[in-house]
Amino acid sequence: MIRDPKSDTRRSAPILAALLGGVAMFGAAGAAASAADQAPARVEITEVGPVFATSSGMTLYNWAADAATPGISKCTNAHYQIQSEANYGNFPLPAPATRKTCAEKWPPFLASADAKATGDWSLIHRPDGAMQWAFQGRPLYASAKDHRPGDVNGEPVNVRDRAGWHVAKAPLDFPPGFKLVRLPEGLVLATEDGRPAYVRRGGRIQRTSSASTELLQPIAAPGLGHVTGKWSIVDGAAGSRQYAFDGEALYVLPVGLSETDIKEAGWTSAIFRRAAPLPPQIHTRPTILGHIYTAADGKSLYVLSCAELGAPDALPCDDPGDAAVYWSALCGAPAECSRRWRPYLAPANARPSGEWTIEEVSDPPFLDAAGATYPPGTPRVKAWAYRGKPLYTFVDDDVPGETLGHAIQYWNRSAFTVVNTPGEYRDN
C-alpha cells in the first residue's frame, strides 16, 4: 500500500464566442498556494496530462466502481474464487490461489495517523482500519504497474479496456473554455469542443496555400480578464483582446476546415507539453483502423488487454503472474498462441522513452494455460512495451499495415488490439 508522508462557429465569425461566457479570474494566489501546500498529493505533468501523484511522483488513479459508493473504497484485500456471467451463471476463477487482490494491484493512497481533511481532500475508512485519501469524494490509488515517477501504466491503452481505472486528473489552472487534448505532437491547448489552438510560426510566411490569418479565429478574451503563469491577454485586431500562451497569440480553426493548409502556411498546434520522442524501432502508419504504431518493418503492433469482468473486483488479468488461460484460449491452445503472437524484441542498446519501456517477457510466451503468465523457468527476452503492456506482432499480418490480429478476443475477457496513436481516440 502507498503511504505518503505528507500526505458550430463559422468562417465569418471574428472571434470564438464560446470563450466570452465568463471572465478568467485567477486571483487569490496566496490562498491557492496555501491550499496546495496542505494537499497530500502533488501535481505531476505526464504524457496524458496533469495528474495527482504521491510526494515521490507516483501517479494516482480512480476506479469507476467507486463512483457508486461515494466515500467508500470497493477495492479491498478480499480474495475471490467465483465469477459470474448473466447468461451462464457462476463459475470458478482460474488459479484463485495465486490471484492477487484489488488492493495488491492498486495500492490505496494511505494517510498518516494525524492527517486532516482539507478542501476537496477527504479521508475515508478502509475495512482494515487504515485511512485513505480521496479527492472530491473519490478514493485514490497507485498502480503496481508503475515503476518510475510519471509512469501512467495503469491508464487504459485504448477504448477496449473496460476495467474502469483511469489516472486521477488534476484540475487545470486555465482560463475558462480551454482544455488539453493529446495529439501525436504532445499535449495541445484546445477549446472545450476539442478544437486544437494554433500559433503562427516563422515570421513572414511565404504563402503556399489559401490559408491566411483571416481563416483562423482569434480566441477572444474578456476585457477585464486576468490570467497567471504562462497565460497572457494581448491586443488583437480592431481593438479586440485575445488569449496568448507562452507569448504566442492563440487562434482556432473554424469547424469544417482542414488542418493541412493551415500548417503548410506556417501555423502549428499550441503545444503545452511536447511528447517524448518515439524509440527508433517504433514507427507509425495509417491503416483501416486509423494511425497505429508499428514495428520498424511496418508490421502492426498489438497489446493484450484482459479484465475479469465477472469477478466482484473486475481486476485486470494481463499482468505477469496472472492466469494464462485468457491468453491461450484466444488460439485454442497455448503453443498455437505462442506461434502466432511474437514479442517485439528490443535491441540491446534500446532505451525507454515516455510511455515506451522495455520489459522482460517469457519466450515462448504464455505456455502454461492452467497456471501463470511468464511461468518460472521459461527463457526470458526483452521486448518493447507501451504503458507497461508488452508489444506483439501477429504471424498472419503479411504486409505492412495489415491488422488481421485486431480484436481477436476470448469471450468478453481478453483481446488483442492495435495501439492507436494519440488523437485517434479522444480518450486515449
C-alpha positions as CSV (number, residue, x, y, z in Angstrom):
1,M,0.0,0.0,0.0
2,I,1.1,3.5,-0.7
3,R,1.6,5.7,2.4
4,D,2.6,9.3,1.7
5,P,4.4,11.2,4.5
6,K,2.7,14.5,3.6
7,S,0.3,13.0,2.6
8,D,-20.7,25.4,-35.0
9,T,-18.7,28.5,-35.3
10,R,-18.3,29.6,-39.0
11,R,-15.7,31.3,-41.1
12,S,-17.3,34.8,-40.9
13,A,-17.1,34.8,-37.1
14,P,-14.2,37.0,-36.0
15,I,-13.8,35.6,-32.5
16,L,-14.6,32.4,-30.6
17,A,-17.8,33.3,-28.8
18,A,-17.7,30.3,-26.7
19,L,-15.0,31.8,-24.6
20,L,-16.9,35.0,-23.8
21,G,-19.2,33.4,-21.2
22,G,-17.0,34.2,-18.3
23,V,-14.1,36.2,-17.0
24,A,-10.9,34.5,-16.4
25,M,-10.3,35.4,-12.8
26,F,-7.2,33.9,-11.2
27,G,-6.9,36.0,-8.1
28,A,-6.3,34.9,-4.5
29,A,-3.0,33.5,-5.4
30,G,-1.9,33.3,-1.8
31,A,-4.9,31.3,-0.8
32,A,-4.4,28.9,-3.7
33,A,-0.8,28.4,-2.8
34,S,-1.8,27.7,0.8
35,A,-4.3,25.1,-0.3
36,A,-1.6,23.4,-2.5
37,D,0.8,23.3,0.5
38,Q,-1.8,21.4,2.5
39,A,-2.8,18.9,-0.2
40,P,-1.5,15.4,0.4
41,A,-0.6,14.9,-3.3
42,R,1.4,16.9,-5.7
43,V,0.7,17.6,-9.4
44,E,2.8,15.7,-12.0
45,I,2.8,16.6,-15.7
46,T,2.7,13.3,-17.6
47,E,2.3,12.2,-21.2
48,V,-1.5,12.1,-20.6
49,G,-1.7,15.4,-18.8
50,P,-1.5,16.8,-15.3
51,V,-2.3,14.1,-12.7
52,F,-2.2,13.8,-8.9
53,A,0.8,12.0,-7.6
54,T,2.4,10.9,-4.4
55,S,5.2,13.0,-2.9
56,S,7.6,10.7,-4.7
57,G,5.9,11.4,-8.1
58,M,4.0,8.1,-8.5
59,T,0.7,8.6,-10.4
60,L,-2.6,8.2,-8.6
61,Y,-5.7,6.7,-10.0
62,N,-9.5,6.5,-9.6
63,W,-11.7,3.4,-10.1
64,A,-15.1,3.9,-11.8
65,A,-16.7,1.3,-9.5
66,D,-16.2,3.7,-6.5
67,A,-18.5,6.3,-8.0
68,A,-21.5,4.2,-6.9
69,T,-20.4,4.4,-3.3
70,P,-19.1,7.9,-2.5
71,G,-16.6,8.0,0.3
72,I,-16.2,4.2,0.3
73,S,-13.5,2.2,-1.4
74,K,-14.6,-1.0,-3.1
75,C,-11.0,-2.0,-3.8
76,T,-10.0,-4.2,-0.9
77,N,-7.9,-7.2,0.0
78,A,-10.8,-9.6,-0.4
79,H,-10.0,-12.9,-2.2
80,Y,-12.5,-14.2,-4.7
81,Q,-12.9,-17.6,-6.3
82,I,-16.1,-17.2,-8.3
83,Q,-17.1,-15.0,-11.2
84,S,-20.5,-14.7,-12.8
85,E,-22.0,-14.2,-16.2
86,A,-25.6,-13.2,-16.8
87,N,-26.1,-15.9,-19.4
88,Y,-24.0,-18.6,-17.8
89,G,-24.3,-18.3,-14.1
90,N,-21.4,-18.7,-11.6
91,F,-18.2,-20.5,-12.4
92,P,-14.7,-20.6,-10.9
93,L,-12.0,-18.1,-11.4
94,P,-8.8,-19.6,-12.9
95,A,-5.9,-20.0,-10.5
96,P,-7.7,-18.3,-7.5
97,A,-4.9,-19.3,-5.1
98,T,-2.4,-17.1,-6.8
99,R,-4.8,-14.4,-7.9
100,K,-3.8,-11.0,-6.5
101,T,-6.3,-8.9,-4.7
102,C,-7.5,-5.5,-5.8
103,A,-5.5,-3.7,-3.2
104,E,-2.4,-5.5,-4.2
105,K,-2.7,-4.4,-7.8
106,W,-4.0,-1.0,-6.9
107,P,-2.4,0.0,-3.6
108,P,-4.6,2.6,-1.7
109,F,-3.1,6.0,-1.1
110,L,-3.0,5.9,2.6
111,A,-2.9,8.8,5.0
112,S,-0.8,9.2,8.1
113,A,-2.4,8.9,11.6
114,D,-2.5,12.6,12.1
115,A,-3.8,13.6,8.6
116,K,-6.6,16.1,8.4
117,A,-9.1,16.6,5.7
118,T,-8.7,19.9,3.8
119,G,-10.7,21.5,0.9
120,D,-11.5,18.8,-1.7
121,W,-9.3,16.3,0.1
122,S,-11.1,14.0,2.5
123,L,-10.3,10.8,4.4
124,I,-12.2,7.6,4.2
125,H,-12.0,4.5,6.4
126,R,-10.8,1.3,4.9
127,P,-12.0,-2.2,6.1
128,D,-8.7,-2.8,7.8
129,G,-9.0,0.4,9.8
130,A,-6.5,2.4,7.7
131,M,-7.3,5.9,6.4
132,Q,-7.2,6.5,2.7
133,W,-7.1,9.8,0.8
134,A,-9.9,10.8,-1.5
135,F,-10.3,13.8,-3.8
136,Q,-13.8,15.2,-4.3
137,G,-15.1,12.0,-2.6
138,R,-13.2,9.6,-5.0
139,P,-10.7,7.3,-3.3
140,L,-7.2,7.4,-4.7
141,Y,-4.8,4.5,-5.5
142,A,-1.4,3.9,-7.0
143,S,-0.8,1.2,-9.6
144,A,1.5,-1.8,-9.2
145,K,2.4,-1.5,-12.9
146,D,4.1,1.9,-12.4
147,H,7.8,1.8,-11.6
148,R,9.0,5.4,-12.2
149,P,7.7,8.9,-11.4
150,G,5.5,10.0,-14.2
151,D,4.5,6.4,-15.3
152,V,0.9,6.0,-16.3
153,N,0.9,2.3,-17.0
154,G,-2.5,1.9,-15.2
155,E,-4.2,4.2,-17.7
156,P,-6.1,2.2,-20.5
157,V,-4.2,1.8,-23.7
158,N,-7.3,2.0,-25.9
159,V,-11.1,2.2,-25.7
160,R,-11.5,-1.6,-25.4
161,D,-10.1,-1.6,-21.9
162,R,-13.1,-1.8,-19.7
163,A,-11.8,-2.3,-16.2
164,G,-12.7,1.3,-15.3
165,W,-9.3,2.5,-13.9
166,H,-8.0,6.0,-15.0
167,V,-5.4,8.5,-13.8
168,A,-6.7,11.0,-11.3
169,K,-6.5,14.1,-13.4
170,A,-5.5,17.3,-11.6
171,P,-7.5,20.5,-12.2
172,L,-6.0,22.8,-14.8
173,D,-5.3,26.4,-13.9
174,F,-6.6,27.5,-17.3
175,P,-8.9,30.3,-18.4
176,P,-12.5,29.2,-18.9
177,G,-13.2,27.5,-22.2
178,F,-9.8,25.8,-22.5
179,K,-8.7,22.2,-22.0
180,L,-5.9,19.9,-23.2
181,V,-6.1,17.3,-25.9
182,R,-3.5,14.7,-26.7
183,L,-2.1,14.6,-30.2
184,P,1.0,12.9,-31.6
185,E,3.0,16.0,-31.1
186,G,2.1,16.1,-27.4
187,L,-0.4,17.8,-25.1
188,V,-2.1,20.6,-27.1
189,L,-4.2,23.5,-25.9
190,A,-7.8,23.2,-27.2
191,T,-11.2,24.7,-26.8
192,E,-13.9,22.9,-24.9
193,D,-15.3,21.4,-28.1
194,G,-11.9,19.8,-28.7
195,R,-10.6,22.0,-31.5
196,P,-6.8,22.5,-31.1
197,A,-5.4,26.0,-30.7
198,Y,-2.8,27.3,-33.1
199,V,0.0,29.7,-33.1
200,R,1.9,31.2,-36.1
201,R,5.5,30.3,-36.6
202,G,8.2,31.6,-38.9
203,G,7.6,35.3,-39.0
204,R,6.9,36.4,-42.6
205,I,5.3,33.4,-44.3
206,Q,5.6,32.6,-48.0
207,R,2.0,31.7,-48.9
208,T,1.9,28.2,-50.4
209,S,-1.8,27.7,-50.0
210,S,-5.0,29.6,-49.5
211,A,-4.5,29.7,-45.7
212,S,-4.3,33.1,-44.1
213,T,-4.8,34.8,-40.8
214,E,-8.4,35.6,-41.6
215,L,-9.2,31.9,-41.9
216,L,-8.4,31.4,-38.2
217,Q,-10.4,32.9,-35.4
218,P,-8.6,34.7,-32.6
219,I,-9.5,33.1,-29.3
220,A,-11.2,36.1,-27.6
221,A,-10.5,37.2,-24.1
222,P,-12.8,39.3,-21.9
223,G,-11.8,42.9,-21.4
224,L,-11.5,42.5,-17.7
225,G,-9.8,39.1,-17.7
226,H,-6.9,38.3,-15.5
227,V,-4.5,35.4,-16.0
228,T,-1.4,34.0,-14.4
229,G,1.6,31.9,-15.3
230,K,2.3,31.4,-19.0
231,W,-1.1,32.8,-19.9
232,S,-1.5,36.4,-21.1
233,I,-4.1,38.6,-22.8
234,V,-2.8,40.6,-25.8
235,D,-4.2,43.2,-28.2
236,G,-5.9,41.7,-31.3
237,A,-7.3,43.2,-34.5
238,A,-9.6,46.2,-34.3
239,G,-9.1,46.8,-30.6
240,S,-10.1,43.2,-29.6
241,R,-8.4,41.2,-26.9
242,Q,-7.3,37.6,-27.3
243,Y,-5.6,34.9,-25.2
244,A,-1.9,34.1,-25.6
245,F,0.1,31.3,-24.1
246,D,3.8,31.5,-23.6
247,G,3.9,34.8,-25.5
248,E,2.1,33.3,-28.6
249,A,-1.4,34.6,-29.6
250,L,-3.9,31.8,-29.9
251,Y,-6.2,31.0,-32.8
252,V,-8.7,28.3,-33.6
253,L,-9.6,26.7,-36.9
254,P,-13.4,27.1,-37.7
255,V,-15.4,23.9,-37.8
256,G,-15.2,22.1,-41.2
257,L,-11.9,23.4,-42.4
258,S,-8.8,21.2,-42.9
259,E,-5.7,21.5,-40.8
260,T,-3.4,20.7,-43.7
261,D,-3.4,24.1,-45.4
262,I,-3.0,25.9,-42.1
263,K,0.1,24.0,-41.2
264,E,1.6,24.5,-44.7
265,A,1.1,28.2,-44.2
266,G,3.2,28.3,-41.1
267,W,0.7,27.5,-38.3
268,T,1.3,24.9,-35.7
269,S,-0.5,23.5,-32.7
270,A,-0.1,25.3,-29.4
271,I,1.8,22.7,-27.5
272,F,1.5,22.6,-23.7
273,R,3.9,19.7,-23.4
274,R,5.8,18.1,-26.2
275,A,5.6,14.3,-26.5
276,A,8.6,12.2,-25.7
277,P,10.3,11.0,-28.9
278,L,9.4,7.6,-30.3
279,P,12.2,5.0,-29.9
280,P,13.9,4.3,-33.3
281,Q,12.3,0.9,-33.5
282,I,8.7,2.3,-33.1
283,H,7.1,3.7,-36.3
284,T,3.6,4.9,-37.2
285,R,1.4,4.1,-40.2
286,P,-2.1,4.9,-41.5
287,T,-4.4,1.8,-41.6
288,I,-8.1,1.0,-41.9
289,L,-8.1,1.3,-38.1
290,G,-6.6,4.8,-38.2
291,H,-3.0,5.7,-37.5
292,I,-1.3,3.0,-35.4
293,Y,2.1,2.2,-34.0
294,T,4.1,-0.4,-36.0
295,A,7.4,-2.2,-35.9
296,A,10.3,-0.9,-38.0
297,D,9.3,-3.2,-40.9
298,G,5.7,-1.8,-40.8
299,K,4.1,-4.8,-39.1
300,S,1.3,-3.8,-36.8
301,L,1.9,-3.9,-33.0
302,Y,-0.6,-5.3,-30.6
303,V,-1.2,-5.5,-26.9
304,L,-3.2,-8.0,-24.9
305,S,-5.8,-6.4,-22.7
306,C,-7.7,-8.5,-20.2
307,A,-10.1,-7.9,-17.3
308,E,-12.0,-10.4,-15.2
309,L,-15.3,-8.5,-15.6
310,G,-17.3,-11.3,-14.0
311,A,-15.4,-11.1,-10.7
312,P,-16.6,-8.6,-8.0
313,D,-13.4,-6.6,-8.3
314,A,-13.1,-6.9,-12.1
315,L,-9.4,-7.0,-12.0
316,P,-7.0,-6.7,-14.9
317,C,-5.7,-10.1,-15.8
318,D,-2.9,-9.2,-18.2
319,D,-0.1,-8.8,-15.7
320,P,2.9,-11.2,-15.1
321,G,1.7,-13.9,-12.7
322,D,-1.9,-13.7,-13.8
323,A,-3.7,-16.9,-15.0
324,A,-2.7,-17.6,-18.6
325,V,-5.9,-19.2,-19.6
326,Y,-7.3,-15.9,-21.1
327,W,-4.3,-15.8,-23.4
328,S,-4.2,-19.4,-24.5
329,A,-8.0,-19.5,-25.1
330,L,-7.6,-16.9,-27.8
331,C,-5.9,-19.5,-30.0
332,G,-7.4,-22.8,-28.7
333,A,-4.0,-24.0,-27.4
334,P,-1.1,-22.3,-25.7
335,A,1.6,-23.5,-28.2
336,E,-0.5,-22.1,-31.1
337,C,-0.8,-18.7,-29.4
338,S,3.0,-18.7,-28.9
339,R,3.5,-19.4,-32.6
340,R,1.0,-16.7,-33.8
341,W,1.9,-13.9,-31.4
342,R,5.6,-12.9,-31.1
343,P,7.1,-10.4,-28.7
344,Y,8.6,-7.4,-30.5
345,L,12.2,-7.6,-29.3
346,A,14.1,-4.6,-28.2
347,P,17.8,-4.2,-29.2
348,A,20.5,-4.4,-26.6
349,N,21.1,-0.6,-26.7
350,A,17.4,0.3,-26.5
351,R,16.4,3.0,-24.0
352,P,12.9,3.8,-22.6
353,S,11.2,7.0,-23.7
354,G,8.0,8.3,-22.3
355,E,5.4,5.6,-22.2
356,W,7.7,3.2,-24.1
357,T,9.6,0.8,-21.9
358,I,11.5,-2.4,-22.2
359,E,10.0,-5.4,-20.3
360,E,11.2,-8.9,-19.7
361,V,8.7,-11.5,-21.1
362,S,8.8,-15.2,-21.5
363,D,9.5,-16.7,-24.9
364,P,7.7,-18.8,-25.9
365,P,5.1,-16.8,-24.1
366,F,2.2,-18.0,-22.0
367,L,2.6,-21.7,-22.5
368,D,1.3,-22.6,-19.1
369,A,-2.5,-22.3,-19.7
370,A,-3.5,-23.5,-16.3
371,G,-1.0,-21.5,-14.3
372,A,0.6,-18.1,-14.5
373,T,1.8,-16.0,-17.4
374,Y,5.5,-15.7,-17.6
375,P,5.9,-19.0,-15.8
376,P,9.2,-19.6,-13.8
377,G,11.9,-21.3,-15.8
378,T,10.8,-20.1,-19.2
379,P,13.5,-18.3,-21.1
380,R,13.2,-14.5,-20.9
381,V,13.6,-11.9,-23.7
382,K,13.5,-8.1,-23.6
383,A,10.5,-6.7,-25.5
384,W,9.1,-3.3,-26.2
385,A,6.1,-2.3,-24.1
386,Y,3.6,0.5,-24.2
387,R,2.3,1.6,-20.8
388,G,3.8,-1.5,-19.4
389,K,2.0,-3.8,-21.8
390,P,4.3,-6.0,-23.9
391,L,4.0,-5.5,-27.7
392,Y,3.5,-8.3,-30.1
393,T,3.4,-8.9,-33.9
394,F,0.8,-11.3,-35.5
395,V,2.1,-14.0,-37.8
396,D,-0.8,-13.7,-40.3
397,D,0.0,-10.0,-41.0
398,D,1.9,-10.4,-44.2
399,V,2.1,-6.8,-45.5
400,P,2.9,-3.5,-43.6
401,G,-0.2,-2.0,-42.1
402,E,-2.3,-5.2,-42.1
403,T,-4.3,-5.6,-38.9
404,L,-5.7,-9.1,-39.0
405,G,-5.0,-9.7,-35.3
406,H,-7.1,-6.7,-34.1
407,A,-10.0,-7.6,-31.8
408,I,-9.3,-11.3,-31.7
409,Q,-10.9,-11.9,-28.3
410,Y,-11.9,-14.6,-25.8
411,W,-15.5,-14.1,-24.6
412,N,-15.5,-10.6,-23.2
413,R,-12.5,-11.1,-21.0
414,S,-9.4,-10.7,-23.2
415,A,-8.5,-9.3,-26.6
416,F,-5.5,-8.4,-28.8
417,T,-5.8,-4.9,-30.2
418,V,-3.6,-2.5,-32.2
419,V,-2.3,0.6,-30.4
420,N,-3.6,3.8,-32.0
421,T,-1.5,7.0,-32.0
422,P,-2.9,9.8,-29.8
423,G,-5.8,11.7,-31.2
424,E,-7.3,8.7,-33.0
425,Y,-9.4,8.2,-29.9
426,R,-10.1,11.3,-27.8
427,D,-10.0,9.3,-24.6
428,N,-6.5,7.8,-25.2
